[in-house]
Amino acid sequence: MSRNEKSPENPEFADVDAALKRAAKAAHLLARKTKTSCYVWQDGRIVDISGPKKTADKGVRALGT
């Protein structure tokens, strides 16, 4: 997903985007470490991004099961 990057009109807001990205990354990392939820707005709905990644191998079972 590409965004149209442009500098803000007010110089006081120049570093806000970078600061928000750092804060979001830290919140996501903390949620993963403490096994707590981290919700974001994604594709028009609220989703928990702190859980484990989903894999495509749903049909594969371990030996002996």
N, C-alpha and C positions, 0 to 999 in steps of 0.2 A: 504494500500500500504506500503510495507516494503522496506526499503533501506538498502544497505550494509554500515553500519556505520564503518568508520575507521578514525583514527586520521590523520591530514594533516602532510606532510613531513616537512613543514616549521612551526616552533612554532609560528611565527607571525600571521599565519592564523588560529590558534586554535579556537578563539572566533568569527570568521567572520560569521559562520553559525548561531550561536545563535543571533548575532547582527542583521543579515538580517531577521530572524524570528520575532524578536521584532519590527523592523521597519515596516515589512509587517502587523503585527497585529495592530500597531498604525495607519497606513495608512487606513486600512480597517475600524477601529473604527471611525476615523475622517470622512471618506466618509459617513458612516451610519449616524453620528450625523449631518452633514451638508447637507445631501441628495444630494450628488454629486457622480459622477461615480468613480468606482475603477476597473480598467481593469487588468486582469491577463491572462496568456497563459495557457489554460487548454484543454487537449485532442486534441491538434493540432489546436486550434483556440483561438481567443481573446474573452473573455467573461467578462461581467460586474458583479462583485460579490457583489456590494453594495446594490442591490435591495432587496425587500422582498423575503423571502423564498417561493418557489413554493409548493403548497399543492396538495394532490392527490384527494381532494373532489371537482372536477370541476363540477360534475353534480348536486351538492346540491345547491338549491336556498333558499333564505330567504323567510319567510312567507309573503304573500301579493305581491309577484313579479311574 
